[in-house]
């Protein structure tokens, strides 16, 4: 009787997708008028592949994303005035503080998206799949990206 149970259990196991079966697309997302955190979380989910039915946590199964108009991103409330970005080198006096207005819009978007991706080898690989441009012009026309509405 134990053989029958193991046979039934082994038939119902979901197997992870293989790297050879993953088809990556190039997607184009416009950040005009979007709220930074909400937009970044949706981009991070698409880059990780969480929007796909065959999502596997330990594989890079997400799509490549091109983000345009990063300079037109919005923040809610007084965050545009109060939000600070802090870097610390580890040395005494090595702390650098910049405000939202002092940073490059591409850097702001990159930091927001990277904060929502795992901090490991896979996360670093996923971050390379995201291209961010401040304006509406980008140099990725040759990949024929599909425009998505977020």
PASEKOL-335887 format. One record per atom (N, C-alpha, C): x, y, z. Coordinates in steps of 0.02 Angstrom, whole numbers, plus 32768, in hexadecimal, padded with zeros to 4 digits. Layout:
N
XYZ
...
***
This chain:
150
80297FC48000
800080008000
802B803F8000
8066803D801E
80928077801E
80AC80877FD8
80B180547FAD
80C780617F69
8093808A7F43
8054807E7F4F
801F80A47F2D
802080ED7F42
802D80FB7F81
802E81407F9A
806881667F7C
80A381477F7A
80DD81697F5E
80D381777F13
80B1814A7EF1
80A481547EAA
807681907E9F
804381977EC7
801581CF7EC1
803782107ED3
806182107F07
8083824D7F1C
80B582637EE8
80DA82347ECA
810D82467E98
80EE82617E58
80B082507E48
809082687E0B
807982B17E13
806E82C87E50
8053830B7E5B
8089833E7E6C
80C8832F7E61
80FD835E7E70
810683907E37
810883CF7E48
811484037E16
815F840A7E0C
817584057DCF
81BC84097DC0
81CE84507DA9
820884697DBD
821B84AD7DA8
822B84AF7D5D
822284E97D40
823084F27CFA
827B84F07CEE
828F84D97CB4
82D784D67CA3
82EC85177C80
832B85287C87
834485667C68
833B85677C1D
833F852D7BFD
833885297BB4
82F1853A7B9E
82C085317BCB
827A853D7BB9
826385847BC8
828D85AD7BE6
827A85F17BF8
8284861E7BBC
824F86407BA7
8252866F7B70
824D86B67B8C
828286DD7B87
828387217BA1
826D87517B6A
824587827B7E
822F87B77B51
824D87F97B67
824D88297B3A
8260886D7B4B
822088957B52
821788B57B8B
81DC88DC7B99
81EF89257BA3
81C389537B90
81CE899A7B96
819989B77BC5
81AF89D67BFC
818189F47C2D
818E8A3E7C32
81598A657C31
815E8AAE7C36
814D8AC37C7D
817A8AEA7C9C
81728AFE7CE2
81508B417CEA
81368B5E7CB5
81188BA17CB8
80DC8BA17CE6
80DF8BCB7D1A
80A78BD57D48
809B8B9C7D79
80C78B6B7D7C
80BE8B327DA9
80DE8B417DED
80C58B217E21
80E18B287E64
811D8AF97E69
81548B117E84
81948AED7E83
818F8AA77EA1
81788AA07EDD
81788A5F7EFF
814B8A2C7EDD
81108A407ECA
80E18A127EAA
80FB89FC7E66
81188A2B7E41
81338A1B7DFF
816F89ED7E06
819B89FC7E35
81D789D37E3F
81C6898C7E54
819389837E7D
818189407E93
816689167E59
814089367E2C
812689117DF2
815E88FF7DC2
818E892D7DB8
81C8891E7D8D
81F188E57DAB
81FC88E77DED
822388B27E0E
8201886E7E07
81BF886C7E0D
819B882C7E06
81A088127DBF
819C883D7D8D
81A388277D48
81EA88107D3A
821B88347D55
826288217D4A
827287DE7D6B
825287CF7DA4
825D878E7DC5
823687567DA4
820087667D7F
81D787347D5F
819B871E7D88
818A87457DBB
815387327DE7
810F87387DC5
810C87597D8C
80CD875F7D67
80C187247D38
80EF86F47D36
80EA86BB7D09
80D2867D7D2F
80AF86517D0E
809686157D31
80CD85E37D44
810685E77D24
813C85B87D32
817485D87D5D
816286097D86
8193862C7DB1
81B885F97DDC
81FA85FF7DDC
822585D57E05
825486037E2B
825386007E6F
827886317E97
82C386317E8C
82E085F97E78
832985F57E73
834285FA7E2B
8316860E7DFC
832B86187DB6
8319865E7D9F
833F86777D6F
833086B77D50
82FE86AB7D17
82BE86AB7D28
828B869D7CF6
826386DB7CE3
827987167CF8
825687547CE9
826A87707CA6
824887A67C93
825487C67C53
828687FE7C5A
82A188147C21
82CC884F7C1F
829F888C7C19
82AF88C17C3F
828388FB7C42
82AA893A7C32
828C89657C09
82A689A77BFA
827689DA7C19
828F8A037C46
82668A367C67
827A8A7A7C49
82488A9E7C2E
82558AE07C12
82328B157C3C
82468B537C34
822A8B8D7C57
82308B877CA3
82698B717CBA
82758B6B7D02
82748BAF7D24
82828BE47CFF
82828C277D1D
823B8C407D2D
82088C1F7D11
81C38C347D1C
819F8C0B7D51
81C68BE67D79
81A98BBF7DAF
81928BED7DE7
815F8BD97E0D
81448C037E42
814E8BE27E86
814E8C0B7EB9
814D8BF47EFE
810F8C127F1F
80F18BEF7F4F
80B68C087F71
80CB8C307FAE
80A08C5D7FC2
80AB8C847FFF
80E78CB27FF8
810D8CBB8030
81488CE78031
81888CC08025
81848C848009
81C08C5C8001
81F28C7C7FD2
81DB8CA27FA1
820A8CC27F73
82388CF37F98
82218D0F7FCF
824A8D3E7FF6
826F8D1B802E
82508CE8804D
826B8CCA808A
82948C8B807F
828B8C698047
82AC8C28803D
82F78C318034
831E8C0A805A
83678C0E8056
83838BC98043
83B78BC9801B
83DA8B8C8007
841E8B8E8029
842E8B59804F
846A8B578077
849A8B22805D
84D98B348055
850F8B058045
85418B08807E
855B8ACF8090
858E8ACD80C5
85C68AA080AE
86038ABB80AC
863D8A958093
86598A6580C7
86488A708107
86638A46813C
869C8A678161
86B48A9E8147
86EA8AC38166
86CE8AFE818E
86F28B1581C1
86DB8B5081E6
86D48B8C81B8
869B8BAD81BC
868E8BE68190
867B8BD3814A
866D8B95813D
865F8B7C80FA
86158B7980E9
85EB8B998110
85A48B998102
85928BD380D5
85708BC4809E
855B8BF7806F
850F8BF6806A
84F08C2F8072
84A88C358070
84958C628036
84678C4A800B
844E8C717FD3
84038C717FD5
83E58CA87FC0
839C8CAC7FBE
83828C917F7C
83418C8C7F78
83208C717F3C
83318C9D7EFF
83328CDE7F08
833E8D0B7ED0
83878D0B7EB8
83B68CF67EE3
83FD8CF57ED1
84108CB87EA8
83EB8C827EAF
83FD8C447E8D
83E28C437E45
84048C1D7E1B
83EF8C127DD6
83AF8BE87DD7
837D8BF87DAC
833E8BD17DAC
83498B877D9E
837A8B767D74
83898B307D66
83A28B0C7DA5
83CB8B2F7DCC
83E68B127E0A
83AE8B087E3D
837F8B367E41
83478B307E6F
831E8AF27E5D
830E8AEB7E1D
82E78AB17E06
830E8A707E12
834F8A707E03
83778A347E0D
83788A1F7E56
83808A4F7E84
83828A3F7ECB
833E8A237EE2
83088A3F7EC9
82C68A287EDD
82B989E07EC5
82CD89D17E88
82C2898E7E6D
82F1895C7E8E
8331896E7E96
836189407EB5
835089307EFD
832F895E7F1F
831A89507F64
82E5891B7F69
82C4890B7F32
828D88DA7F31
82A288987F12
82E288917F03
82FD88547EE5
832C88347F18
833087F17F1B
835C87D07F4C
83A487E67F47
83C587E87F80
840B87FD7F83
843987C07F80
843F87A27F45
846A87687F3B
847F87667EF2
849F872F7EDD
84B7872A7E98
847E87307E66
8446870F7E76
840D87127E48
83F287597E43
83F0877D7E7B
83D887C17E7B
840387EE7E50
844587E57E54
8472880D7E2B
846887FD7DE1
845A87BF7DD1
844D87AC7D8C
840C87CA7D73
83D987CA7D9E
839887E67D8B
839E88317D80
83C688537DA9
83CE889C7DA2
83ED88AF7D5F
841388827D41
843188907D00
83FE888D7CC8
83C388727CD6
838E886D7CA4
836388AC7CA0
837388DE7CC8
834B891B7CCA
837589557CAF
835A89797C7E
837B89B47C63
835089F07C71
836D8A257C8D
83478A607CA1
83618A9D7C7B
83348AC57C5E
83458B007C39
831D8B3B7C55
833D8B757C5B
831D8BB07C78
82E88BCD7C49
82F58BCF7C0A
82C68BEB7BD9
82A18BB67BB3
827F8BCC7B7E
82588B9C7B56
82838B7A7B21
82BF8B937B15
82EC8B757AE3
83158B3D7B05
831C8B067AE2
83468ACF7AFA
83698AAE7ABF
839F8A8C7ACE
83C78A6D7A98
83B88A237A90
837C8A0D7AA3
836B89C67AA1
833589B77A6C
833189E07A37
82FE89D57A04
830A899479DE
8348897D79DB
8358894179B4
833A890179D0
832789017A11
830A88C47A2E
82BF88C27A27
82A088F67A0A
825888FB79FF
823188EC7A3E
823489187A71
8212890A7AAF
81C689107AA8
81A488E97AD1
815B88EA7AD4
8147891C7B0A
811C894B7AF8
8107897E7B29
80D589617B59
80E1896A7B9A
80B189527BCD
8096898E7BF3
805989887C0B
803A89BC7C32
803989A67C7A
805C89CC7CA4
805F89BB7CEC
803889EE7D12
***
